[in-house]
Amino acid sequence: MAICGSGRGALTIGRSLIGDLGGRAAVAGGLDSARQRGEAAGCVMRVVASGHAPRCAVPDADPAPVGARRSATN
């Protein structure tokens, strides 16, 4: 589950709660990113509500190549 937050303590609690429910948290930015993430989640929910798989809205991607590009540009 993508979460946003700026406070280290709040992120720790959020990760713990998500883990308790069997999920895995991915920090997707600070609080300044929360609105954009919420809108993206709404888009995925509409795809699911219309009877389609969430992968139609968000295809599976390997994050390793993205990390490699970031390292190469720094």
C-alpha positions in Angstrom: 0.0 0.0 0.0 1.4 3.4 -0.9 1.5 5.8 2.0 2.7 9.4 2.2 4.1 11.1 5.2 6.8 13.5 6.5 7.1 12.4 10.1 9.4 9.4 10.8 7.3 8.3 13.8 4.0 8.5 11.9 5.4 6.5 9.0 6.7 3.9 11.4 3.2 3.5 13.0 1.6 3.5 9.5 3.9 0.7 8.3 3.3 -1.3 11.4 -0.5 -1.1 11.1 -0.4 -2.0 7.4 1.9 -4.9 8.3 -0.5 -6.1 11.0 -3.2 -6.4 8.3 -0.9 -8.5 6.1 0.1 -5.7 3.8 3.4 -4.1 2.8 3.8 -0.3 2.9 5.7 1.7 0.3 6.4 5.3 1.2 5.5 7.3 -1.9 6.6 10.7 -0.8 5.9 13.3 1.8 2.6 14.9 2.8 3.0 17.2 -0.2 2.5 14.1 -2.4 -0.6 12.8 -0.5 -3.3 14.5 -2.7 -1.8 13.2 -5.9 -1.5 9.7 -4.5 -5.2 9.9 -3.3 -6.3 10.9 -6.8 -4.4 8.0 -8.3 -6.0 5.6 -5.8 -9.4 7.0 -6.8 -8.6 6.2 -10.4 -7.7 2.6 -9.6 -10.9 2.2 -7.5 -13.0 3.4 -10.5 -11.4 0.8 -12.7 -12.1 -1.9 -10.2 -15.7 -0.7 -9.7 -16.3 -0.9 -13.4 -15.4 -4.6 -13.3 -11.8 -4.5 -14.4 -8.6 -5.7 -12.8 -6.6 -3.0 -11.1 -3.6 -4.0 -13.3 -5.5 -2.3 -16.1 -4.9 1.1 -14.4 -1.5 0.4 -13.0 0.6 -2.2 -14.9 3.2 -4.2 -13.1 6.6 -2.6 -13.3 10.1 -3.6 -12.1 11.4 -0.7 -9.9 15.0 -1.9 -10.3 15.6 -0.2 -13.7 14.2 3.1 -12.3 16.6 2.9 -9.4 19.5 2.2 -11.7 18.6 5.3 -13.8 18.6 7.5 -10.7 22.0 6.2 -9.6 23.4 6.8 -13.1 22.2 10.5 -13.1 23.5 11.3 -9.6 
